[in-house]
Amino acid sequence: MSDSNFLYGANVRANGIRQHYLRYGGDQGERAARDPVILVPGITSPAITWGFVGERLGRRFDTYILDVRGRGLSTAAPGLDYSLDAQAEDLIALAEALGLARASVVGHSMGARIGLRAARIGMPAMARLVAVDPPVSGPGRRAYPAKLPWYVDSMKAARAGMDWQAMREFCPTWTEEQLRLRAEWLHTCDEEAVLASFEGFHTDDIHADLPKVEQPVLLMTAERGDVVQDGDVEEIGSLLASMQTVRVPGAGHMIPWDNEEGFYAAFGNFLGEEV
């Protein structure tokens, strides 16, 4: 008998596009008394690649993992609006389409910026936000440390067809299981979408959103990563009065891949229950 709490994958029409998501746990038993969780992945992470996190969160919470537009099985099309605002509006519309009156949002990297922008625009369902290692790049700021060719070259290889061993060139520290999943799904990341999001890392002023975020925010950062440095944490805290902060030891930017248990421990009781 499987111990998986994966329920299903599904699509909804929200904000004018097809949004695909995976659901874990459901709203039965003790989970029904807790706010559900919407997990928003990063720039080249289809929902399925966060499935192992969905399994863990699904033990305690009704959990939804989103395929951000242009990734996985959500809509991708030439000329589609891949801006941060459009992505944030997607998140707001998804919660409404799912009938979620309250939800915790957990966003990683680009997903954290989407969560912050959704909070600034106004997401009635958002009860709290966990911003996991959000890029702090923007106008007049230091560049995002990852380089664009890393994304472009790996996506090109995935579109052509690559096995997990070839993927190791791009993710040398990952396990075989992690590499297999990325090699299988990376081709679903639309290059136009990724280029737009990468450019947005440098043109969107996410710091201007922070004073307008009213929800409680947990800023989770990587001890070994250089995406969010100590000075960035201090600046964000000065702009975001509701912020709590935690660093995950021994982890780089892909925190749950580097220190999975440390990632879960870092939530504490922020979601209303330990993960």
LINWOUR-V667804 format. One record per run of one state. SS is the DSSP state (~ for helix, > for strand, _ for the rest). FROM is the first residue (numbers start at 1). LEN is the number of residues. If there is no record, write none. Layout:
BEGIN
SS FROM LEN
SS FROM LEN
END
This chain:
BEGIN
_ 1 5
> 6 9
_ 15 2
> 17 8
_ 25 4
~ 29 5
_ 34 2
> 36 5
_ 41 6
~ 47 11
_ 58 5
> 63 4
_ 67 17
~ 84 14
_ 98 5
> 103 6
_ 109 1
~ 110 12
_ 122 4
> 126 7
_ 133 15
~ 148 13
_ 161 3
~ 164 4
_ 168 8
~ 176 13
_ 189 2
~ 191 13
_ 204 3
~ 207 4
_ 211 5
> 216 7
_ 223 7
~ 230 10
_ 240 3
> 243 6
_ 249 6
~ 255 4
_ 259 1
~ 260 7
_ 267 9
END
